[in-house]
Amino acid sequence: MTTTDVPARTARPSRPAVPKRRPRREREGAAWVFLSPWVLGATVLTLLPMAVSLYLSFTDYDLFNPPRWVGLRNYTQMFTEDPRYWRSVLTTLTYVVLAVPLQLALALLVAIALKSMKRGKAFYRSAFYAPSLLGASMSIALVWRAVFNDGGTVDNLFGTGGWVNKPGWALLAVALLTVWQFGAPMVIFLAGLQQIPAELYEAAAVDGAGTWRQFLSVTVPMLSPVLFFNLVLQTIQAFQVFTPAFAVSAGKGGPADSTLVYTLYLYDRGFVASHMGYASAMAWVLLLVIGAVTVVLFRTSRSWVFYASDTDGGAR
């Protein structure tokens, strides 16, 4: 009797062990561990001070005695009994209208010039960005005051006298310091310009569009999201201007309150006059105003900001 050899069965390759997923609670716990520094910082350094400030805005607090609850008296006094408050509001609005458009226009102009450069772009980009890093310091603001003071550089070149001592010119000197810090929006504009397809300019040139028409019909619409971002960012910063006005006016808001911007008057009420409750109320009004202005900008942007992802080809 013959026997046939039965081939041995080949062993199947073992599947790699699939790691078990951690329980959801364990994964959430790990996430909170990594988030805890940010949560702690936001709570201790932002949310808690905001809550304390909101409470103090309804009190009479002089930094030395316990706060005394007065309800809405700080707000009613602010709106109905304090002419310097409204002067600071008008000065701040004038500053925003002066500084923001000039800064964005100069930033866009320099960005367009840098985009067309063939050599030295990195050097000039860094050189133009440097004032954005230095301009917010008190030392630069004091130098700026010396430049526009009696006998300063501007006086020697143009013979116009010291701007910081003239009520009609002092705020312009403060605004020019902000305009000089155009480096940050310039870099953002330059990044946006580099994303515009060259084919659009070529098509516009074929249609007979000149440089100015290409700028209005191609550059501005395609750059509108970047322009909107810079507009919102610089507007928020302009409402909070403090250091240039403080340095140029030596902390007084002069001459004749011509540089008394909102934050400088808030500082005066809170830390010079020791009316911290009143200053807290001013701070919350400023927060609400900035929020309202931001909402208005977002609402109006639907009519002039163009997004390439829009399927209907229009603005949203």
Secondary structure, 3 states (H helix, E strand, C coil): CCCCCCCCCCCCCCCCCCCCCCCHHHHHHHHHHHHHHHHHHHHHHHHHHHHHHHHHCCEECCCCCCCEECCCHHHHHHHHCCHHHHHHHHHHHHHHHHHHHHHHHHHHHHHHHHHCCCCCHHHHHHHHHHHHHHCCCHHHHHHHHHHCCCCCHHHHHHCCCCHHHCCCCHHHHHHHHHHHCCHHHHHHHHHHHCCCCHHHHHHHHHCCCCHHHHHHHHHHHHHHHHHHHHHHHHHHHHHCCCHHHHHHCCCCCCCCCCCCCHHHHHHHHHHHCCCHHHHHHHHHHHHHHHHHHHHHHHHHHHHCCECCCCCCCCEC
